[in-house]
Amino acid sequence: MRRNTLGKSAVEITELSFGAAAIGNLYTAVDPERATAAVDAAWDEGVRYFDTAPHYGLGLSERRLGEALRHRPRDSYVLSTKVGRVLDPLPAGAAAEPGPDGLSEGFAVPATHVRRWDFSAEGVRRSIGESLERLGLDRVDIAYLHDPDDHAGPAFDEAYPELERLRAQGVVGAIGAGMNQTAMLTRLLRDTDADVVLCAGRYTLLDQSALDELLPEAAARGRSVVVGGVFNSGLLADPRPGATYDYTTAPRALVDRALRIKAVTERHGVPLRAAALHYPLAHPAVAGVLVGTRSPGEVRDAADLLRRAVPDQLWEELRAEGLLTENGN
């Protein structure tokens, strides 16, 4: 599997990465054996970049990922985690309020802790230290600021400088931020020495808004972008009425657009999901794509899709049909 170096760092990732939110019981529970089998399947397929966060299952994702990788040589894989939320134990006898879906912020886990936003320098140090303990490691390869949308001040003034200090100390190898928007990620590339940004859902077959500023900025500065959310949370995996787009029910116009894109890809003998996975990788600033998987079958499916050839004529037809504007949304 092809590998790319992140910015000016020494961190090298595979172009397909394993998103470990699902093995932290995102939406539905995954048993421990299946979680380990999913990580093992990723390894067998050549994946060597694994992404997690304290937020995913109140630390469950980190614990499971660390355990599944424990017998692998540490220098043979890259692991990223995130800062910005810390986990506080619930007081004895207290109960966390479930979200509207009845889950703890989307995760089917016992409410033993509560998540609290914390982009202070102390919060970053605490978060990394606790992540290392859950993972059973002495370093992480990449540390991202996690969704700092409403916390720009402390994220830029306190959290990011602390990540720089941790990078200088060798506790982390590369630093950046992960978000579902492009404006703050672009600012991060302009105003800091970040190595990489993780951009979810903004460079897909349905939304090319990362092309407005983020991707040109990354390319001009020699930084890297990892693209997540290539299926826009479901619509590009299975376009139909009622499908999910960006974590909510997709508008009918977007469903129709996705179905038109699917018709084009299938005329060229390419599954829509394969085209969605391949599309971001053509940009020179994109180092890899991150796909969330919860089972060995899903992992093998993603790897198979990545191995499929996608003819240039497919992209040309999408542009000719006005389905791929590449001028942002």
MARLUM-117975 format. One line per field, with one value per residue (C-alpha): x negated, y negated, z negated; residue in one letter. Coordinates in steps of 0.001 Angstrom, whole numbers. Example, Ala and Ser with C-alpha at 12.3 -4.5 7.8 and 13.67 -1.06 7.14 Angstrom:
# residues 2
px <- c(-12300_-13670)
py <- c(4500_1060)
pz <- c(-7800_-7140)
r <- c(A_S)
# end
This chain:
# residues 329
px <- c(0_-1339_-2741_-3123_-5069_-3124_-4386_-7951_-7683_-9228_-5793_-4750_-1216_458_2959_5759_6134_8245_10721_11278_14410_16593_14677_15397_19070_20133_23959_23944_21863_18980_17752_14040_13193_14717_12879_9552_10357_11072_7660_5989_7758_6535_3008_3316_4484_1393_2947_378_2127_4697_6702_8503_9520_10497_13950_14621_16446_15091_11629_12843_11524_8048_7977_9115_6771_3811_4531_4960_1642_-328_-2125_-3077_-6528_-6018_-7957_-5912_-2719_-1499_1122_2962_5145_6737_6878_9529_11862_10882_12701_13790_15031_18661_19177_20376_24090_24312_25597_24740_27619_27986_28257_31402_30476_30325_26563_23681_22906_23476_21541_23079_20928_21600_21651_18628_17174_18260_16496_15410_13967_10461_8049_5753_2080_2682_5669_3542_835_3412_5213_2035_868_4166_4293_808_1930_5027_3049_179_-2371_-5088_-4424_-1861_-2805_-156_1840_4817_6825_10285_13157_12032_14807_16181_12858_10603_9024_7695_7049_4658_3292_2826_3492_1541_-1624_-1530_-1386_-4487_-6264_-5249_-6478_-9827_-10065_-9394_-6144_-4331_-5768_-3369_-647_2463_6237_9224_12509_15605_14968_12211_11898_10177_8021_6860_6057_4059_1939_1378_636_-1188_-3760_-1229_-2232_1174_4900_7682_10610_13859_16589_15349_13498_15854_17815_20634_18647_15393_15309_11826_10593_11495_8669_7603_6053_4289_2892_1642_33_-1631_-3095_-4141_-1680_509_4227_5879_9435_12159_15869_15423_18938_20431_21636_23537_25080_22168_22129_25801_27707_31450_34270_33656_29877_27638_25601_23309_25026_28574_31172_30047_32165_33882_31801_28583_29970_30809_27310_25701_27841_26760_23116_23697_25174_22030_19623_21530_21460_17688_17907_16865_18885_19818_17986_14769_15001_15716_12655_10332_11403_9552_6312_5689_4937_1213_1821_3855_1695_4442_8074_9504_12340_14206_14699_16095_15568_13054_15497_15741_11951_11437_14142_12413_9060_10654_12262_8915_7315_9894_8815_10828_10555_9932_13016_15190_13984_14290_17928_18740_17293_19114_22403_21774_21586_18004_17485_14217_14861_16171_19793)
py <- c(0_-3407_-5593_-9350_-11552_-14158_-17648_-18187_-15625_-12157_-10525_-8339_-7023_-4520_-6021_-4053_-4465_-2709_-4990_-3488_-5359_-2374_56_-2393_-1399_-4271_-4006_-243_2043_4044_7008_7054_10023_8390_5132_6951_8914_5652_4247_7534_7468_3916_5050_7972_5578_3400_586_-935_-4122_-3914_-6891_-7149_-9693_-9814_-10946_-7625_-5481_-7268_-5875_-2440_-2937_-3779_-804_1629_246_316_3904_5017_3440_4418_7365_5356_3713_107_-1385_560_-1512_-5081_-6003_-9289_-10480_-13804_-16485_-18985_-16778_-15297_-12510_-13200_-10307_-10545_-11145_-8081_-7587_-10158_-9353_-11067_-12389_-10363_-12185_-12338_-8965_-7409_-6991_-8755_-11299_-8635_-5838_-2712_-2641_-2687_-6236_-5993_-9370_-12675_-14482_-18057_-20526_-21586_-23272_-24575_-23588_-21588_-19888_-18903_-17404_-15556_-14269_-12968_-11369_-9578_-8500_-6998_-5081_-3698_-2839_-1295_-3393_-5929_-8135_-8856_-9637_-12305_-14491_-16466_-19254_-17668_-19822_-23193_-25008_-26932_-27175_-29058_-31288_-28597_-26202_-28623_-30356_-27397_-23964_-24330_-25757_-22852_-20414_-22117_-21594_-17934_-17533_-19087_-16660_-13662_-12720_-13220_-13120_-15352_-17795_-19388_-19480_-17424_-19103_-19000_-22520_-24130_-27740_-27044_-24316_-26790_-29319_-26668_-26034_-29756_-30771_-27784_-25129_-22278_-19246_-17853_-18500_-15940_-17280_-15306_-15533_-18609_-16948_-14368_-13665_-15757_-18573_-19957_-23064_-22147_-23208_-26850_-27529_-24556_-22279_-25085_-26380_-22933_-22379_-25798_-25292_-21673_-20455_-17367_-16683_-13463_-13248_-11623_-11268_-10320_-8822_-11927_-9722_-7344_-8993_-8139_-4557_-3872_-6760_-6414_-8383_-8477_-8056_-10063_-13071_-14746_-12931_-13906_-12843_-13857_-16425_-15011_-17155_-15673_-12153_-12793_-14164_-11150_-8810_-10615_-10257_-6576_-6094_-7587_-5484_-2292_-3059_-2780_434_-1247_-1068_-4477_-3701_-3009_-6327_-8124_-6542_-7252_-10818_-12679_-10778_-12437_-15794_-16292_-17650_-14602_-12028_-9521_-8776_-7677_-5152_-4125_-354_1985_5474_7485_7501_3720_3425_5859_4117_740_2226_3944_684_-1073_1558_1086_-895_-4047_-5260_-8933_-8904_-8515_-11820_-13474_-12401_-13638_-17038_-17105_-16338_-19153_-16642_-17434_-21176_-21249_-24901_-24330_-24424)
pz <- c(0_966_-1830_-2154_-4568_-6525_-5744_-6921_-9698_-9721_-10095_-7160_-6741_-4452_-2032_-3730_-7479_-10097_-11863_-15304_-16417_-15506_-17714_-20537_-20112_-17868_-17603_-18296_-20472_-18986_-20992_-21923_-19706_-16650_-17387_-17557_-14407_-12561_-13526_-12536_-9163_-8566_-9323_-6917_-4191_-4637_-6683_-9034_-10169_-12972_-14291_-17630_-20299_-23991_-22855_-21128_-23645_-26735_-26041_-24917_-21382_-22671_-25026_-22335_-19712_-22061_-23027_-19402_-18395_-21490_-19887_-16777_-16558_-17639_-14753_-12199_-12503_-12991_-15555_-16038_-18875_-19764_-22445_-23479_-25488_-28842_-30642_-34225_-36404_-37400_-41117_-42996_-42463_-39648_-36190_-32912_-30846_-27626_-24327_-22177_-20670_-24140_-23838_-25512_-22750_-20097_-21800_-23313_-26441_-30186_-31520_-33809_-32811_-31355_-28542_-29160_-26662_-27665_-25264_-27994_-27983_-31150_-29526_-26523_-28737_-30792_-27686_-26052_-29293_-29829_-26169_-26457_-29528_-27795_-24671_-26611_-24688_-25474_-22454_-19763_-16199_-15507_-17883_-16558_-18163_-18158_-16834_-18256_-16328_-19319_-21158_-18751_-21409_-23745_-20853_-19145_-22242_-24602_-23098_-19867_-21514_-23964_-21056_-19638_-22954_-23027_-19467_-20393_-23334_-21084_-22835_-19505_-16017_-14044_-15072_-13607_-13972_-12908_-11992_-9771_-8449_-6397_-7604_-10922_-9402_-6762_-9491_-11322_-8236_-7706_-11276_-12775_-12025_-11974_-9935_-8976_-9192_-9214_-7190_-7369_-4738_-2892_-29_1384_4548_3054_1419_2804_596_-685_2768_2101_-348_-2454_149_2070_-1241_-2218_1179_1187_-2294_-1896_-4534_-4385_-4537_-5650_-4338_-6418_-5800_-2149_-2140_-3809_-6697_-4438_-1405_894_-384_334_1927_1300_-335_-4071_-3753_-6053_-4950_-7489_-10379_-9465_-6905_-3426_-1519_1542_3911_2532_2777_6430_7064_5416_7518_10689_9656_8973_12444_14005_11939_12729_16445_16101_14096_10843_7606_6237_2976_4890_6714_3421_1832_4758_5504_2694_3235_6594_4956_4267_753_-323_-2092_-2805_-3487_-6813_-6829_-9956_-10140_-12776_-11342_-9298_-6386_-6287_-6427_-3571_-1558_-1904_-886_2119_3206_2998_5223_7982_11020_11749_15369_16102_18310_15214_13760_17156_17484_13971_14881_18209_16419_13927_11086_10179_10219_8222_7460_3946_2792)
r <- c(M_R_R_N_T_L_G_K_S_A_V_E_I_T_E_L_S_F_G_A_A_A_I_G_N_L_Y_T_A_V_D_P_E_R_A_T_A_A_V_D_A_A_W_D_E_G_V_R_Y_F_D_T_A_P_H_Y_G_L_G_L_S_E_R_R_L_G_E_A_L_R_H_R_P_R_D_S_Y_V_L_S_T_K_V_G_R_V_L_D_P_L_P_A_G_A_A_A_E_P_G_P_D_G_L_S_E_G_F_A_V_P_A_T_H_V_R_R_W_D_F_S_A_E_G_V_R_R_S_I_G_E_S_L_E_R_L_G_L_D_R_V_D_I_A_Y_L_H_D_P_D_D_H_A_G_P_A_F_D_E_A_Y_P_E_L_E_R_L_R_A_Q_G_V_V_G_A_I_G_A_G_M_N_Q_T_A_M_L_T_R_L_L_R_D_T_D_A_D_V_V_L_C_A_G_R_Y_T_L_L_D_Q_S_A_L_D_E_L_L_P_E_A_A_A_R_G_R_S_V_V_V_G_G_V_F_N_S_G_L_L_A_D_P_R_P_G_A_T_Y_D_Y_T_T_A_P_R_A_L_V_D_R_A_L_R_I_K_A_V_T_E_R_H_G_V_P_L_R_A_A_A_L_H_Y_P_L_A_H_P_A_V_A_G_V_L_V_G_T_R_S_P_G_E_V_R_D_A_A_D_L_L_R_R_A_V_P_D_Q_L_W_E_E_L_R_A_E_G_L_L_T_E_N_G_N)
# end
